[in-house]
Amino acid sequence: MESIFDFRTEGNYFFREAQFSRAARSYHMALTYLEYCVPDTDEEEGEYNTSRFKTHLNFSLCMKRLKQRPKALIHVTQALQYEPKNVKALYRRGVARAENPLKAIEDLKRALKLEPGNT
């Protein structure tokens, strides 16, 4: 988990510096490491799932910034597998689905229903 945390931290740094390709590479490494993690306890499984969620969400934002919408959509959808009611993820998927307005509106309405006051 330390390596995964280090890759995510590195990705966050590169993202803040607007080095989206480098950030994406770091997030991709974190996701690769997560694929080989096998939790021993329920607590570890919760940590892994939280880390998977955050990493997929961050990776999807990098893909959006790199104008790779299909990959952004794939990763934000994977993030939603871990937190299906996450408003930020629903909003990002709605934006990524701009080419399919009905699906985009569905995600955005769902996000609005979860947090009606969120502008």
Secondary structure, DSSP 8 states (H G I E B T S, - for coil): -HHHHHHHHHHHHHHHTT-HHHHHHHHHHHHHHHHT---SSHHHHHHHHHHHHHHHHHHHHHHHHTT-HHHHHHHHHHHHHH-TT-HHHHHHHHHHTTTSHHHHHHHHHHHHHH-TT--
